[in-house]
Structures are given as C-alpha cells and as structure tokens.
Amino acid sequence: MSNWIISRLVDLLLVFALATLLLWWGASRYPSFFPERFQQYWGVVSQVDVQPQVHR
C-alpha cells in the first residue's frame, strides 16, 4: 500500500515539474500569448519593461 502511495506522489511531482518547465519555456519563447502580469510573476525575460511601483 505504501509503495503505491509513494509511486503516485512521485508521478504527481514529475507531472508538476514537467508542467512548470513547459509553462516557463512557453512564456519565454512566446511572450505574446501570456498576460503581462504573468511575465512579472515569473520573471521571464521579455520586451515589457516593468516599472517599480512606489506605495505612498
């Protein structure tokens, strides 16, 4: 039973890692398909200049 649970957790972690890599690759290669806020959160190099926000 525990081997089955460990196997499923490893599978989930691998799927999550692969999805993250695919998102990062897609965002860096095709930035026009992703919203501007996505670029700010992920820190992907893009043509969009991010202006720092000053809270007063």
Secondary structure, 3 states (H helix, E strand, C coil): CHHHHHHHHHHHHHHHHHHHHHHHHHHHHCHHHCCHHHHHHHCCCCCCCCCCCCCC
